[in-house]
Amino acid sequence: MSILSREGELKKKFQRLTWSFMDPHSTSKARTCKDCHTSAKTLGLGYGILSYQGDGRWLFRSAEKEKSSLLEIDFPLSALTNLRGQRYVYLSRKDLRPFNPEEIKRILRVGLCLDCHSDFSDPVMRNWNPQKICPVFKE
Amino acid sequence: MKRLVLLFGIGLLLVALVKEGLRKRASQVPVTTSGQVEMCLSCHQERPEKVHSREVIGCSPCHGGDPLRIDKHLAHRGLIKNPADLRVVDYTCGAPSCHPEMPERVKKSLMATNRGIINTLRRYWGEIPENPRFREEDDVAVLLNEKSVSSLALDYFRKLCGSCHLWFEKGKFPDFLGEKGGGCVACHLVPGPKEAKHPRLTRKIPIQNCVRCHNRSGRIGLTYQGLYEDEGYGTPYIEGDFGEPFLVDGRFVREIPADVHFKAGLVCIDCHLAEETMGDGKAYTHFEESVEIECVTCHGGDGTTRKGRKVSGVKKQGNQLVFITKIDAKVLPLKAPDALKCRHKVHRRLSCQACHASRVPQCFGCHVRRDPRQTQLDKISGQETPGAWEEFRSYQRLEEPTLGLKGDKIVILVPG
């Protein structure tokens, strides 16, 4: 927010990025499993590419600059958080929060299985057991 | 002397007789079915809808004036153009024999107070503590009586947000603003037939009435109908001019898939109860305290909201629950959530919207500037006052929603 003086010069400014929650009123058939379980944007990391590094490690490359001197922020504008759990923005209510790193990893791990076990029609998904080790894909 | 007095008396009598002879008279004395004399009806031909019909109610219980007078200037003294305006509604719509419980309820409702908007705005701008609490003073009714504007956030609210509340005076402001507000009629008024010469009041609120306001911020009124306010280019060119449809305020929109409920014929009031829209008598700060309908109220539930009220559209037909729409009385089957996908233990924290809302407009980076060298219309006071606000954004997208947590529920998060 910028407040100008009577001379048209910057008199005062402050900056705050806040996210809120809502029901968009765009109800339709459900999103696919991959829509959530493989999407950096859905998980709050912002626009960019996620790649699996093995041993439960993920790499996220933002489509936006990590720092913007123009916007005076040191995080991508579309992101709420990062894989280390750093929170970038304010949230409009006390009980709102982005996913934490553990939750993000848990959600993404399901995404690794979706190429072979695409949805709940597959018994692996129907009987999902987080302890189970995949005999094919080496985590 | 005696003759003089007699002549003066005769003159006075003649003047009185002539004046009486010239006086406009109704051919009959109109009386309403309740026995009230309503001389207004001898001149006025307007015909409101049946429940407020002229024969039953007349004009004056709503519009004031003097119903016993036939002279226009006397009859029209104290006339009220819009009886539904919240400034007069206690004595008009809220009269003891009409809807006495409504004015107090409506004035406490969020659509009248705008408490959520005011509170959030002031909190975001650091003018009040971060920890939200109920603040009586965050209310349009309080701002209406403010002699001077005490904060930047309130100045911004008055100029950029101040036309979307029920205290807004209908017809007072120019252009599209003239259609907004008006107390009860902000929602309940629809055009009447031309020959009726009077608009109609209705309980079947068309979506257009709601979307006169619910088209900014989350833009839910647009998204629901399958409209997206895009980046505003207006293209493609068609016959040399901007080809995109646009809203009354000039913003360009493009078509997107509409909400399935809209496609099925449901409008806002099919889901949102009277207690949500007109208030339930309690004063709330935020919308989530007021909204009581949930997806599971109808899908899997028996039509009972989280506050224990019944959704009137949910009915039993045979062994099946159906939904009957308010506008067209369409009978729709109600599907319960998928027993496997929706009720699976791994998805127990998901809100329905987290999966079933496939797109949401997202406005990244909201930039606001105030220039004191220009003036802008304060929509609360109706005065043009120093300081003009401008809003810009970094970019806007129609995109899959980002998810996060509210308490233990996975919900949709958006910038804003």
Interface residues (C-beta under 8 A of the other chain):
Chain A: M1 S2 I3 L4 S5 R6 G8 F14 R16 L17 T18 W19 S20 F21 M22 D23 P24 H25 S26 T27 S28 K29 A30 R31 D35 C36 S39 K41 T42 L43 G44 L71 L77 S78 L80 V89 Y90 L91 S92 R93 K94 D95 L96 R97 P98 F99 D119 F120 R126 W128
Chain B: T120 Y124 W125 G126 N131 P132 L152 G218 I220 G221 T223 Y224 I256 P257 D259 V260 H261 H286 L340 K341 H344 V346 Q353 A354 C355 H356 A357 S358 R359 V360 P361 F364 G365 H367 V368 R369 R370 D371 P372 R373 S394 Y395 E399 E400 P401 T402 L403 G404 L405 K406 G407 V411 I412 L413 V414 P415 G416
